[in-house]
């Protein structure tokens, strides 16, 4: 039998982990799953289901979103286990459970491993194995390719690693249809091309943090000028990719209008940062403005896809 929450808190304290109330223990363990990232995965996966041809039954939708959330949580726990050392020195991540000493690293590893296997198996058994394969690919790519292989070794970490974060709409599409189509690839490309401008804007504003942690983000390796050049290029590619859902027939005129407005503002923000770097003024605020808007942009773009879905 499992021990009560109070007993768990006491056990953690005896292992050198800071004693917490039962509710705070539960909150700290839930934080391992990166709930904000989990919610984005569920949202974009849900759009993939809605944009797919035909209609999925309620059980398929619920199982898909549930096990995608569990798989995303598994990625979060595994990432926090492996990156605990650099999380402890970066201001943005110092409040995570392991650096704060409220969750043992071994617990994060165990939770991540169990949830990884469980989410893939459950999705395959309840929905279909193509969706399960894509979820497995996401977890393996995020942890083994991005976290273990790329993050600490190359400034292209975000570019290549972004593939894992772009798969959820494809999982939703595969869950609804049992296959993949051009519309699914279009949703993948949008998130894939969105990732570099989004994260490089953050990296510019937090370059000192990444340098201190020894993570070779693009601004620290190639310089801010080169990074902003690449941000503009990726922004233009992203804008071009937002036309693909219309071409694929999974979105119509209302989405096209929304995309045009959102794309215009995104390009303006990217150029604003590009100019700020060259005028040597307001680089930090311009980077934060682009980073903040990029979050709104992706949510609004996919919301337009969701609303305009057949």
matplotlib code that plots the C-alpha trace (Angstrom):
import matplotlib.pyplot as plt

x = [0.0, 1.2, 1.9, -0.3, 0.7, 1.9, 4.0, 5.5, 6.4, 8.1, 10.0, 11.2, 12.5, 14.4, 16.0, 17.4, 14.5, 12.9, 9.7, 6.5, 2.8, 0.9, -0.6, 2.7, 4.3, 1.6, 2.1, 5.9, 5.5, 3.0, 5.4, 7.8, 5.5, 5.8, 2.0, 2.3, 4.1, 1.6, -1.3, 0.2, 0.7, -2.9, -4.1, -2.1, -2.9, -6.6, -6.3, -4.8, -7.9, -10.3, -8.5, -8.3, -10.9, -14.0, -14.9, -13.5, -15.7, -15.6, -13.7, -11.0, -10.6, -10.5, -8.1, -5.8, -5.6, -5.2, -2.3, -0.7, -0.7, 0.8, 3.5, 4.3, 4.5, 6.9, 9.2, 9.1, 10.1, 12.9, 14.2, 14.1, 16.0, 18.8, 19.1, 18.9, 22.5, 22.0, 18.5, 20.2, 22.4, 19.9, 17.6, 14.7, 14.8, 16.1, 12.6, 12.0, 11.4, 14.8, 17.0, 14.9, 15.5, 11.9, 11.9, 14.7, 16.2, 15.6, 11.8, 11.8, 13.6, 11.2, 8.1, 9.3, 10.2, 6.9, 4.8, 6.7, 6.0, 2.5, 1.3, 2.5, 1.1, -2.2, -2.6, -1.9, -4.4, -7.2, -6.7, -4.3, -0.7, 0.3, -0.7, 1.2, 4.3, 4.3, 4.0, 6.9, 8.9, 8.2, 9.4, 12.5, 13.5, 12.9, 14.9, 17.6, 18.2, 17.4, 18.1, 20.9, 22.4, 21.9, 21.1, 24.6, 26.5, 25.3, 23.6, 21.3, 19.7, 16.4, 16.2, 16.6, 15.1, 12.0, 10.8, 9.6, 7.4, 5.9, 4.6, 1.5, -0.8, 0.3, -0.6, -4.0, -4.5, -3.3, -5.6, -8.6, -7.9, -5.4, -3.0, -1.3, -2.0, -0.7, -2.7, -0.9, 2.5, 1.4, 0.7, 4.0, 5.9, 4.2, 5.3, 8.7, 9.4, 7.9, 10.3, 13.6, 12.3, 10.4, 13.3, 16.0, 14.2, 14.1, 17.8, 18.8, 17.1, 18.6, 22.0, 23.9, 21.9, 22.6, 26.3, 26.6, 25.0, 27.2, 24.3, 25.4, 22.4, 22.7, 23.1, 26.0, 27.8, 27.0, 26.3, 23.1, 23.4, 23.6, 20.8, 18.5, 19.2, 18.2, 15.1, 13.9, 14.6, 12.7, 9.9, 9.5, 9.5, 7.0, 4.7, 4.9, 4.0, 0.9, -0.7, -0.3, -3.5, -5.5, -3.7, -4.3, -8.0, -8.0, -8.7, -10.7, -10.9, -11.5, -8.3, -6.4, -7.5, -6.5, -3.1, -2.4, -3.0, -1.0, 1.8, 2.1, 2.5, 5.0, 7.1, 7.0, 8.2, 11.0, 12.1, 11.8, 14.3, 16.6, 16.7, 17.2, 20.3, 21.8, 20.9, 22.3, 19.2, 16.4, 17.6, 16.3, 12.8, 12.5, 13.5, 11.0, 8.2, 8.9, 9.1, 5.8, 4.0, 5.2, 3.3, 0.1, 0.7, 0.9, -2.2, -4.2, -3.2, -4.2, -7.3, -8.2, -7.6, -9.7, -12.6, -12.5, -12.2, -15.0]
y = [0.0, 3.5, 5.9, 8.9, 12.3, 13.4, 10.3, 11.1, 14.6, 13.1, 10.6, 13.3, 15.2, 12.2, 11.8, 15.4, 16.9, 20.0, 19.1, 20.3, 20.2, 17.5, 20.0, 21.6, 18.2, 17.4, 20.8, 20.3, 16.9, 18.2, 21.0, 18.4, 17.8, 21.4, 22.1, 25.1, 23.2, 20.3, 22.7, 23.9, 20.3, 19.5, 22.6, 22.1, 18.4, 19.3, 21.6, 18.7, 16.6, 19.4, 20.2, 16.6, 15.5, 13.7, 13.8, 11.9, 10.4, 11.8, 8.9, 9.2, 12.9, 12.5, 9.6, 11.4, 14.6, 12.8, 10.6, 13.4, 15.4, 12.5, 12.1, 15.8, 15.6, 12.7, 14.8, 17.6, 15.2, 13.7, 17.1, 18.4, 15.3, 15.6, 19.4, 19.8, 21.1, 23.9, 24.7, 25.5, 28.2, 29.9, 32.5, 31.5, 27.9, 28.1, 27.8, 24.4, 21.5, 19.8, 22.9, 24.0, 20.7, 19.6, 16.6, 14.0, 13.7, 10.0, 10.6, 12.8, 10.1, 7.3, 9.4, 10.4, 6.8, 5.4, 8.1, 7.8, 4.0, 4.3, 7.1, 5.5, 2.1, 3.6, 5.7, 2.7, 0.5, 3.1, 5.1, 3.7, 2.8, 5.5, 8.1, 6.1, 5.9, 9.7, 10.2, 7.8, 9.6, 12.9, 11.7, 9.9, 12.9, 15.4, 13.5, 11.6, 13.8, 17.3, 17.2, 14.7, 15.2, 18.8, 21.2, 21.5, 20.9, 23.1, 26.5, 24.6, 22.9, 24.8, 24.5, 20.7, 20.0, 22.0, 19.0, 17.3, 20.3, 20.4, 16.8, 17.1, 18.4, 15.4, 13.1, 14.6, 14.3, 10.6, 9.9, 11.2, 9.7, 6.8, 8.4, 11.7, 14.3, 17.6, 19.4, 17.6, 18.5, 22.1, 22.3, 20.6, 23.2, 26.2, 25.2, 24.0, 27.4, 29.3, 27.8, 29.5, 33.1, 32.4, 30.9, 33.0, 36.2, 34.7, 33.7, 37.3, 38.7, 36.0, 35.5, 35.9, 33.1, 30.7, 31.7, 31.0, 27.6, 26.7, 26.3, 27.3, 29.3, 31.1, 34.7, 33.5, 31.6, 33.5, 36.9, 39.0, 40.5, 37.1, 35.8, 38.6, 38.1, 34.4, 35.5, 37.6, 34.7, 32.2, 34.7, 35.0, 31.2, 30.9, 33.5, 31.5, 28.3, 29.8, 29.7, 25.9, 25.0, 27.0, 25.2, 21.8, 22.6, 22.4, 26.1, 28.8, 32.6, 33.5, 31.8, 33.4, 36.8, 36.1, 34.7, 37.8, 40.1, 38.0, 37.6, 41.3, 42.0, 39.2, 40.5, 44.0, 42.7, 40.8, 43.8, 46.0, 43.7, 43.7, 47.5, 47.7, 45.5, 47.7, 51.0, 49.6, 50.7, 48.8, 45.3, 43.7, 45.2, 44.5, 40.9, 40.5, 42.1, 39.6, 36.7, 37.7, 38.3, 35.0, 33.2, 35.1, 34.6, 30.8, 30.6, 33.0, 31.3, 27.9, 29.2, 30.6, 27.1, 25.6, 28.0, 27.7, 23.9, 22.1]
z = [0.0, -0.7, 2.1, 2.7, 1.4, 4.8, 5.0, 1.6, 2.8, 5.8, 3.7, 1.4, 4.3, 5.6, 2.2, 2.5, 0.5, 2.0, 4.0, 2.3, 3.1, 1.2, -1.2, -2.0, -2.5, -5.1, -6.8, -7.0, -8.6, -11.0, -11.9, -13.1, -16.0, -17.3, -17.4, -19.6, -22.3, -21.7, -22.3, -25.6, -26.8, -26.0, -27.7, -31.0, -30.9, -30.6, -33.6, -35.5, -34.7, -35.7, -39.0, -40.2, -42.7, -41.3, -37.6, -34.7, -32.0, -28.5, -27.0, -29.6, -28.9, -25.2, -25.2, -27.7, -25.7, -22.4, -23.5, -25.5, -22.2, -20.3, -23.0, -22.9, -19.1, -19.4, -21.6, -19.0, -16.2, -18.2, -19.2, -15.6, -14.5, -17.0, -17.0, -13.2, -13.1, -15.6, -14.3, -10.9, -12.4, -14.7, -13.2, -15.4, -14.1, -10.6, -9.2, -10.7, -8.2, -8.4, -8.1, -5.2, -3.5, -3.2, -5.5, -5.8, -9.3, -9.2, -8.8, -11.9, -13.9, -12.7, -13.4, -16.9, -17.8, -16.6, -18.2, -21.5, -21.9, -20.4, -22.7, -25.9, -25.0, -23.9, -27.1, -29.3, -27.5, -27.3, -30.6, -33.2, -33.5, -36.0, -33.4, -30.8, -33.0, -33.5, -29.8, -29.2, -31.9, -30.1, -26.7, -28.1, -30.3, -27.5, -24.8, -26.7, -29.7, -28.3, -24.5, -24.5, -27.9, -29.2, -26.4, -24.9, -28.2, -31.0, -31.6, -33.9, -30.9, -31.2, -35.0, -35.0, -31.6, -32.6, -34.7, -31.5, -30.5, -34.0, -34.0, -31.8, -34.5, -36.6, -33.7, -33.5, -37.3, -37.2, -34.3, -36.2, -39.6, -39.1, -41.7, -42.5, -45.2, -46.5, -43.9, -41.1, -42.6, -42.9, -39.2, -38.5, -40.6, -39.0, -35.5, -36.7, -38.4, -35.5, -32.9, -33.8, -33.8, -30.6, -28.6, -30.1, -29.0, -25.5, -25.8, -26.8, -23.7, -21.5, -23.2, -19.9, -18.3, -21.2, -21.2, -17.5, -17.9, -20.9, -23.3, -26.8, -27.9, -31.2, -29.8, -27.6, -30.4, -33.6, -32.1, -31.8, -35.3, -37.0, -34.9, -35.8, -39.4, -39.0, -37.0, -40.0, -42.4, -40.3, -39.8, -43.6, -44.0, -41.2, -42.9, -46.2, -44.4, -42.9, -46.4, -46.5, -44.5, -47.1, -50.0, -48.3, -48.0, -44.2, -43.7, -45.5, -45.9, -42.2, -41.3, -44.2, -43.1, -39.5, -40.6, -42.7, -39.8, -37.3, -39.9, -40.4, -36.8, -36.3, -39.2, -37.7, -34.3, -36.0, -38.0, -34.9, -33.1, -36.2, -36.2, -32.4, -32.6, -35.4, -33.6, -30.3, -28.4, -26.8, -27.7, -24.6, -24.7, -28.5, -27.9, -25.1, -27.2, -30.0, -27.6, -25.9, -29.2, -30.7, -27.9, -28.7, -32.4, -32.3, -30.0, -32.2, -35.4, -34.2, -32.7, -36.1, -37.5, -34.8, -35.3, -39.1, -39.1, -41.0]

ax = plt.figure().add_subplot(projection="3d")
ax.plot(x, y, z, "-o")
ax.set_aspect("equal")
plt.show()
